[in-house]
Amino acid sequence: MKIFITGGAGFVGTALSRFLLERGHEVTTLARYQSSRLPALVKQMVSDGAEPGPWQEEAARSDVLINLAGVSIFHRWSEKYKQLLRDSRLKTTRNLVNAIHVDAGSRVTLVSASAVGYYGFCGDEQLTESFPPGSDFLATLAKDWEAEAVRARDKGARVAITRFGVVLGRGGGALAQMTLPFKLFVGGPLGAGKQWFSWIHLEDLCRACLFVIENEKISGPVNFTAPEPVRNADLAKSIGNVLHRPSFFPTPSFMIKLVMGELGSVILKGQRVIPRALLEGGFRFDYPRIEDALRNSL
């Protein structure tokens, strides 16, 4: 298959490009910069997806479009940065969908990323794909982002919306930031540590993405999270066990809010998300438990 990936030079995009290439697919990536981490056989297009351009012609010739574009949420949110969060996601998705052209007899699949932030904050409630969106900033962002992707159905494309949990894997991503306090012997839970942490191992994410692509019955929202979310305190204990470091130094809630601002409040809440669509579709996770995922990644 010809596969086109926006955000292809990022942490997830790089791993996914390599994974798909190794399985015989032709991969083209779009990013704002050239990446030396991508295999030589991956065709790289350098452009800002938030702007229309010649890259759309390449996208239009593809069988599968994977939309990963968007700046990181792990940054202090000013009003300017919040607008960048929206523009980098919504505009790129809009331009990608505008490029789609489905000829008679052909099939096009759009796999568009979203996030578990879609659900808002629901305490201990188990959240599956059928739950409605929340009303906070991240939930509204995810809802609007998904709405741009769903327009591709009107063009005849199959659309799967993949709601990511926190992605854990080697070589970067959130785990590099999460483990630093533990390596300095001051790791521990964030705040009270009771908030839920929904996550997925990077290898399972790549496998799940191909699973969705190859199973044409799958469409609509699909939670990309491991089947066993954990509380933040249990996450901290597992990181400590794997790194052989103490894990009993909590970071006070007020300090997290002081340093991270509005994002700090998000970190202290979390969601308990269950990947019902993947499980019912027959997908099997290689890393369903947090400690196994951490041992592999660290």
N, C-alpha and C positions, 0 to 999 in steps of 0.2 A: 504493500500500500504506500501511496504518497502521503506523508504526514507533515503538517505544517504546525509549528509550535510557537506561539507568542510567549515572550518571557523566557525564551529558551536558554538564555545564558545564566539564569539564576540557579539557586541551590537545587530546587526540584527539577527545573527544566534541563539542567545538565545531566542529572542522573537518568531522567526519563528519555532524553535523546539517545544516550548510550545504550540503555536497555532496549529501546525499539530498534536501533541500528543493529544490535547483536542478533536480533530475531529476524533480520532480513528486510526490514522496511527502509524506505527512502525518506530521510528526515531533513527538513529545512527548518531553521530557527529564525526568529525575529527578535532582535534586542537592540538596545540603544548603543551597544558597544560590542566590539569583537572579543570573543573569549578564547583564551589559549587552553581552557580546560575541556573544550568539546573535541571529540574525535575528528580527524582530518576529513573523513567521509561525510560529515554533516555539513550541509550547505548553510552558511551563515549570511543572513541579510541584516545590515545595520541601518536601523531607522527607528523613529519614534512612532510606535503604533497608535498613539493618540492623534496622529496626523495622517490623513490619507496619503497614499504614495504608490509607487510601482510595486511595492511588496504585496499589494492587494491582488495583483495579477497572478503572482505565484500562489497565493492562498486559494484563488479561484480554481486553480488546476489540481488541487489536492483532494484526496478521498476523505481524509480525516483532518479536522482542525482542532487543536488542543490549545485552549486559551488560559494562559497562566500569568498574563501581564498584570502588573500592579506593584507600586512601591510598598515596602514593608510597613506593617502597622506598628512594629516595635521601635518606636521613635516618639519623642515627646510631641504631643499634638497641639500645635498652634492652629489658629483658624486657617492660616495659609497651608499648613501641612494637611489638614483635614480636607481641604479642597483638592490638594494634590492626590490624596488617597482616592477621592472620587474620580477625578479626571483620568488618572492613569488606568483605572479599571473600566469606567463607563465608556469613555471615548474610544479606547482600544477595542472593546467588545463591539461597540456600534460600528466601527470601521471594518472589523473582521466580518460581522454579519452582512454588512453592505456588499462585501466582496463575494459572498456565496452565490454561486449559480449552479443549479441542479438541472442537468440535461435530462430529457426523457429517457427512462431506462437506467439511469445512473443512481448511485446512492452516495450521499454525503453525510458524515457524522460530525457534529460539533460537541466536543467535550469541554465544557466551560467551568473553570474553577469558581468556587464561592467559599464560604467559610461557615463554621458552626456558630459564629457570631450571629447568624441569621435568626436564631431562636431566642435571642435575648438571654435573660437570666431567670432561671426557673427553679433554683434551689436544688433539691434532691430528685426532682422529677426526671424520669428517663425520657429522653427526647429522640423520637424517630422522625423519619422524613415527612410524616403526615402532620406534624405540629406546625402551627401558624408562626409567622415571624414576630419578633419582639418589636419594641418601639424606640430603643436607644440608637445612638449614632451608628454603631457597627451593624446592628440589625437592619436599619434603614439603608445603609450602604450596600449590604448583601442583597437585600430585596430589590433595589434598583439595578444592581449589577446583573442579577439573574433575569430581570425583566428585559434587559438589552439582549441577552443571549437567547431567550425564548422566542424572540422575533424570527429567528432562523427557521422555526417550524413553518412559518408562512411561506418560506421559499422552498419547502419540501425537504429540509434537512431533519435528520433525527437529532434531538438535543438531549444531552445528559448533563445535569448540573451537579458537579462534585463538590460537596461541602467539606472542606478540609478541617481536620483537627490540627494540633501542633505537630509538625513533621519532625521526627527524630531520625538522625542518620549521621554517618561519618562525614567529616570534612566541612562542617559549617552548620548553618541553620540555627534554630533556637537553642539547640543543645550546647553549642559552644559558649553562649552567654549564660545558660543555666548552670553549667558546671564550674564556672570560674570561682565563685565563692567557696565551693567545696575543695577545690585545689589549693585555696588559700587557708583552709582549715576553719572557715567561718560559715559553712553551709548549713541550711536548715529550711524549715517551712516559711512560706510567705504569709505574714499575718497569722491568723489563727490556724491556718493549714487545713481548714475543713472544706474549702472550695474544691469542686471537681475539675479534673484535668483530663480533657479528651485529646487523644494523641493517635498517631499512626507511624509505624516504621517506614522509612523511605522505600525500602525494597517492596513492602506490601503495597505501598501507594502505586509504585510502577506496575506491579502485577495487577492491581485492581483496575488501573487505567486501561491496560490491554484487555482485561476481562470485560470491561464495559464496551470497548470498541468492538470486540468480537461477538458479543451477545446482543443481537439486534432487538431483542425483546425489552432490553433495558433502556428506559428513557426517563426524563424528569429528574427530580432530586435524588442523589445518592450520597449518603453520609460516608465520607472517607475517614473513618476513625477505627481504632482497634475495638474489639468487642468488650474489652474490660477497662473502662475509664477508671482512674484512681483519684483519691483525694490528694491534695497538694502535700500533706504531711507524709503520706505513704510514698509519694514520688521522691520527696527529699530523702526518706529513709533508704529507698532503693538506690538512689545516686550515691549516697554515702557508702552503702554496702559494696557497690561495684567498684568505687574508687578507693575503698578502704580509708575513708575520711569520716570525721564526725559529722553528724547531721542534726544537731540539736540546738543550733543557734538561730532562732527565728528572727526574721526581719520585721520590725514593727510596721503595722499598717500605715501609720502616719508618715513614716519615712518613705515608704513606697509611693504614696500619694504626693509627697513633697518632691521626690525626684522625678517621677513619671507623669505627674499631673493627672489628666483625665484617664489616660491609659492605665494608671495605677489602680483606679477603681475597677476597671475591667479585669485586671489580673487577679484582684482579690475576690472575684465572684465566680467566673467559670461556668461550664455547662457539663451535664452528664449525658453524653450523646451515644446512641446505639446505632450500629450500621445495619439496620434491618434489611434494606434492599440488597446489600451484598450477601448477607447470610442466607436470605431466602432464595437468592439467585444461585446459591451453591458455591460461592467463593470461600476458600479456606485460607486463613491467615497463617503465615509462617511465624509471626511474632504477635500472638494475642496477649501476652503478658508483659508488663512493663519491665521487669527485671531482665528477662531474656532480650528484649529490645535494647536495653541499656548496655548489657554485656557485649552484644554484637557491635553497637555503635561506639563504645568507649574503649 
